[in-house]
Amino acid sequence: GELPPDLYRLLDDLSREKGQGDLRATTRQCFQMHGILKGSLKEVIASIMNIGSSTVGACGDVSRNVMTTPAPFAHPAYEHAREWSKVFAQLFRPMTPAFSQIWLDGEKAATVESWHTEVSGYNIDEVMKHDTGRGVVLNDSVEPLYGDRYLPRKFKI
């Protein structure tokens, strides 16, 4: 996926200042920081959220991250794959405010996840709540896909 330079700098700084000094890239196009002390966890997560990224789903609490090719090829097939990966990431995000209640003291993050505005034309929130009769949408007004559980299931896209 895409990695804005400001996000990489922040992750690198946080891993050095709040962790054990190593930032590891994973095969799921994520980064891992190790050695973050419990007292620094809230600051680290809030910093990541406030720059326009997220740690939601990092521990299997919802859909694992949506992956797409990081290759910056200017080809319709690659552009299509990148666009739809953002649509799926937005579609399968959790709707509950529990994450921000825990890690941001109930405040909204300073910025939205970086891809949110790029897919705003798809009316994703409306689509998310449309029940096709196949049992995909649960009877929960806050979390139509995950229901009333904060750690509902793990699935990968």
Phi, psi and omega per residue, in radians:
G1 nan -2.981 -3.103
E2 -1.555 2.542 3.141
L3 -2.360 1.729 3.114
P4 -1.090 2.508 -3.103
P5 -1.016 -0.660 -3.140
D6 -1.105 -0.645 3.108
L7 -1.165 -0.785 3.126
Y8 -1.052 -0.779 3.134
R9 -1.030 -0.763 3.134
L10 -1.083 -0.832 -3.132
L11 -1.060 -0.740 3.124
D12 -1.093 -0.797 3.121
D13 -1.101 -0.791 -3.134
L14 -1.100 -0.718 -3.129
S15 -1.130 -0.603 3.139
R16 -1.342 -0.757 -3.035
E17 -1.476 -0.550 -3.052
K18 -2.025 -0.229 -3.115
G19 -1.996 -2.706 -3.112
Q20 -1.653 0.159 2.997
G21 1.647 0.094 3.088
D22 -2.140 2.417 3.105
L23 -2.042 2.089 -3.040
R24 -1.932 2.244 3.033
A25 -1.468 2.384 -3.115
T26 -1.825 2.951 3.089
T27 -1.268 -0.188 3.097
R28 -1.700 0.383 3.116
Q29 1.017 0.721 3.085
C30 -2.190 3.065 3.043
F31 -2.129 2.559 3.066
Q32 -2.071 2.387 2.996
M33 -2.057 2.350 3.141
H34 -2.022 2.713 3.041
G35 1.420 0.308 3.103
I36 -1.337 2.177 -3.128
L37 -1.289 2.617 -3.113
K38 -0.911 -0.695 -3.127
G39 -1.180 -0.314 -3.141
S40 -1.762 -0.158 -3.015
L41 -1.039 -0.780 -3.125
K42 -1.079 -0.763 3.127
E43 -1.105 -0.722 -3.135
V44 -1.132 -0.853 -3.126
I45 -1.133 -0.752 3.120
A46 -1.080 -0.704 3.128
S47 -1.085 -0.751 3.137
I48 -1.156 -0.754 3.124
M49 -1.137 -0.686 -3.058
N50 -1.325 -0.177 3.063
I51 -1.674 -0.080 3.079
G52 1.838 0.363 3.055
S53 -2.127 -2.879 -3.084
S54 -2.790 2.715 2.972
T55 -1.916 0.085 3.118
V56 -1.064 2.279 3.130
G57 1.547 -0.097 -3.074
A58 -1.164 -0.452 -3.110
C59 -1.977 0.420 3.089
G60 1.378 0.351 -3.101
D61 -1.361 -0.345 3.079
V62 -2.557 -2.762 3.056
S63 -0.932 2.316 3.059
R64 -1.122 2.996 -3.067
N65 -1.050 2.558 3.077
V66 -1.505 2.198 -3.063
M67 -1.913 2.582 3.025
T68 -2.575 2.954 -3.107
T69 -1.137 2.372 3.065
P70 -1.455 -0.067 -3.107
A71 -1.123 2.202 -3.083
P72 -1.468 0.667 -3.105
F73 -1.212 2.355 3.089
A74 -1.605 1.272 -3.123
H75 -2.321 2.440 -3.086
P76 -0.915 -0.675 -3.120
A77 -1.147 -0.744 3.122
Y78 -1.189 -0.733 3.118
E79 -1.094 -0.705 3.108
H80 -1.099 -0.796 3.133
A81 -1.081 -0.754 3.133
R82 -1.126 -0.746 -3.128
E83 -1.095 -0.826 -3.094
W84 -1.250 -0.459 3.047
S85 -1.132 -0.621 3.098
K86 -1.220 -0.660 3.089
V87 -1.079 -0.824 -3.137
F88 -1.139 -0.691 3.110
A89 -1.068 -0.707 3.132
Q90 -1.242 -0.693 -3.132
L91 -1.105 -0.725 -3.042
F92 -1.681 0.225 3.080
R93 -1.261 2.611 3.076
P94 -1.266 2.542 -3.123
M95 -1.703 -0.341 -3.098
T96 -1.088 2.533 3.067
P97 -1.440 0.127 -3.057
A98 -0.994 -0.728 -3.104
F99 -1.073 -0.830 -3.140
S100 -1.268 -0.483 3.069
Q101 -1.124 -0.681 -3.108
I102 -1.356 -0.852 -2.952
W103 -1.744 -0.333 -3.107
L104 -2.116 0.332 -3.118
D105 0.944 0.606 3.095
G106 1.436 -0.078 -3.141
E107 -1.416 2.686 3.031
K108 -1.338 2.656 3.083
A109 -1.107 2.663 -3.096
A110 -1.091 -0.531 3.095
T111 -2.336 2.732 3.059
V112 -1.443 2.836 3.108
E113 -0.971 2.437 -2.891
S114 -0.985 -0.446 -3.092
W115 -1.580 -0.211 -3.014
H116 -0.921 -0.843 -3.093
T117 -1.211 -0.446 -3.123
E118 -1.240 -0.336 -3.102
V119 -2.080 0.282 -3.073
S120 -1.103 -0.411 -3.134
G121 -1.279 -0.094 -3.107
Y122 -1.575 -0.045 -3.116
N123 0.883 0.879 -2.995
I124 -1.107 -0.683 -3.142
D125 -1.090 -0.666 3.105
E126 -1.185 -0.765 3.137
V127 -1.108 -0.680 -3.112
M128 -1.026 -0.601 -3.058
K129 -1.634 0.025 3.129
H130 -1.400 2.094 -3.138
D131 -1.617 2.076 -3.137
T132 -1.508 -0.016 -3.096
G133 1.538 0.087 -3.129
R134 -1.735 0.131 3.087
G135 1.397 0.286 3.139
V136 -1.343 -0.667 -3.085
V137 -1.593 2.187 -3.139
L138 -1.540 2.793 -3.127
N139 -1.453 1.173 3.128
D140 -2.456 2.093 -3.038
S141 -1.229 -0.417 3.139
V142 -1.547 -0.798 -3.080
E143 -2.131 1.439 -3.099
P144 -1.159 -0.371 3.136
L145 -1.753 -0.564 -3.045
Y146 -1.829 -0.308 3.141
G147 1.352 -2.703 -3.013
D148 -1.644 0.313 3.140
R149 -1.883 2.342 3.100
Y150 -1.309 -0.594 3.097
L151 -1.985 1.256 -2.938
P152 -1.301 -0.843 -3.045
R153 -3.012 2.909 3.110
K154 -2.107 2.205 3.001
F155 -2.550 2.704 -3.028
K156 -2.072 2.557 3.131
I157 -2.090 nan nan
